[in-house]
Amino acid sequence: MTSYPPHGAGLGLRRDFLDQALRLPANQLDFWEIAPENWIGVGGALGRKLRTLTERTPFVCHGLSLSLGGPAPLDEVFLHRLKAFLTAQGVRYYSEHLSYCSDGGHLYDLMPIPFTAEAVTHVAGRIRRVQDILERRIGIENVSYYAAPGQELAEVAFLTAVLDEADCDLHLDVNNLYVNAANHGYDAEDFLAQLPAERVAYCHVAGHYLEPDGLRVDTHGAAVIDPVWSLLRTAYGHFGVIPTLLERDFNIPPLDRLVAEVDNITAIQHQCEESPHARHVLA
């Protein structure tokens, strides 16, 4: 099955503004993203509205519940339901978090995987199994984390080892990278330079919260800040203008303000495409 991200800039679809989204011109956004867990099995009026959007605009799915690093067996029943949903809705691309979120029950948070060689083998095997069942290549997202228990490898070494052993794509979250670099004291641009460019296929940007003590918390509840926009430009310099999504999960402003932030992504993409040093990737 062919799987590839759409080009350009997109927005995470929320039910809060679903009706407004239906009134937007079909070419207002290059693509939408949804969490499939929130839509699998949804019928009636909501299901019809989703179908209207998926028929006129490309869609990406970003999963929440596979628990790729978890100890429990993969939920293969869910994976087959997911495969049917992706096919039925014509979803162009699917990605998941490089984390775990369950152990005998859902933990309702994305927990960091220990940065160890043993964990590389464990999670890479699970990613390969997911790709076999879905019959499509997937992306895995670098997640924000606030502690690294049992760490044996640097974060970037762990991430690149998983990508290589699983033979999957990287879903690069620029805000997560910025947050982690600030919280754990490493250089975000150096991290970017160490990533395998040929695997970077899809990108997220978002806002976060700055605690009074300086800790940055990945909330997706605020506007993107200037240093994250700058890091996005740097990422485009390394990897080309990759499809990029704006995430906003709470404190959701009016849709026109979100569209304006997406338009800023588009403007940065156009500027980088016009640069004589720009690389070009999937379109």
Order of alpha helices (4+ residues) and beta strands (2+ residues): beta-alpha-beta-alpha-beta-alpha-beta-beta-beta-alpha-beta-alpha-beta-alpha-alpha-beta-beta-beta-alpha-beta-alpha
